[in-house]
Every structure is written in structure tokens, then in C-alpha cells.
């Protein structure tokens, strides 16, 4: 296939199907897998947090975030609106943000400033070891994981199909959460994450 024709085919595919390719993007977890657990991760509220504290939530959304990524900033209002709509104190849906970047801009102190400034309504945790992101197979910020009541992965990937919220046609995160609340499997279970690459530290030899 000629390059120009291949590009045209790819553009048509994306236009029709958005980011929902049949390939596996996450090389660590697959839909249906048990989600990794964590404990004693420090939060911006000054308290340690664990997966177990969300035991009363029927569905849990885990978002890998940071302070240094422009894509996180672009999605921040959408995330806050989602939390306000679906994750109130009496809601069956919980939400937690986790940052694993270790550069100064993404320090816990800067996370506290960001959470206060933007009035985060959900726990925002820091994992200096980066283990939890590696266990999830997370690659981007922001990247979203929806867990059901058994804490199995229902959905993972992007929040929606467009960087511009006014152009979004597929709201993968919201659709997955609503499906999980009904005990159903969402139409889309995995998409390609979009945003900044997580700053994993290179192993020193």
C-alpha cells in the first residue's frame, strides 16, 4: 500500500472509530484483571491512603496525574466536573488521583498547592517508588482506570476521544463507570492513553 493511501486509510479509521483500536495498549494489565493494591501512600491532605479505604465504593476510578503535564491541565476541569457529577460523598463511585513523577515540579508540596488551588474533591496521592504506576502498566498522565466492586479492571485508557472537550464524541470513562454500576461490560474496554509520558526513572547500572 502506498504511503499516501495508507495515511488516508488510517485517517478514515480514526475518524470512524476514534481511539478504539483492537490492539492491546497496556502490556501489564488486561481488562478483567485484578487491579494492583497499594497502602500507606501519602496524600495532599497529610494522611496515608490505601486501596482498602474505598471498600464501600461499588466502582473506583484511578487516575494517574501530575503537575507538570499540559495535558493534565487541559483535562483538569473535565476531571473535576466528572468528580462533582459522579463521586460525591454518598455516591457509589470513588475516585483517586496518583502521581509518581519525582521531578521538583511534581513534588508532594507542589501537589498540595495544585490540589488546594483547584479544589480537588478527591484524594491525591504520591508514590515516590513509582511501583503502583508500574503495577498498573500506566504510561501517561492523565490515564484512567475503572475498577468494579471486585476491583477488576473494567476500562483503561483515555477519558474521551478528543483533547478539545467541545469536540468529544466518545466519553469512554463515563460510559465505563455507568456500565460498571449496572454490572455490565462497557462497549469499549481499552483505548490508547493520551497525554505526557510518565517520567519513569531509569534503572542505574
Phi, psi and omega in degrees: 000132180295149182305317182296319179292321178297319179295320178296318178298316180297318179297320179294320179297312181297319179299323182277315189250000181064230184258013186268079176274158182283354183284162171272125179264323179271120184269358181255311181247152173236153175307133182100345178288152173291133181284147176296155178254163174214160178209153175057036173274129181291141179249168179291348177272002179083007182244153174280148183227153179221165177297326185299335184290348179262018187300336181274355180269132180288327180227141178232131176256123176251125181239128173271121186233177170195179180261339190268353187265124177300328180294324176297317179298320179297326183266354189302314181295323177296320179294316180296321177295319178298315180298319180295323183283322191243345192235041177290172182304326182261008181282157175276358183249128175253160179216139178219137175256142180227133175243135179237358178293143186247007177287162185302320181298336181253022179294162180300324179297318178289329174297319179297318179297317181294315182296323179289313182300316184268357178060055176300132181260011184226158177298138179235112192249157180236131177237096181298329181288340182068006186298318186294323178292320178296320180295327178279344186073024181290141182235339188232162163235124358275149173222138192243138177230128177252126181245138179276188185293339175269004181061038170262150183288120178265322182206150173207143180140223184276160178288318180208194188255007181214142176292324177277116184298333180287344181259356183292129178248331181246115180256081188302315183298308183297318180296323179292319179296315180296321178295316181297324178296332179265004181073023182252166175267128180294156180299320179246125184251340178208134174227169176284125176295154179227139179145209180268145176293137174298138183274074178290138177284138180282139178292132181274135181267000000 
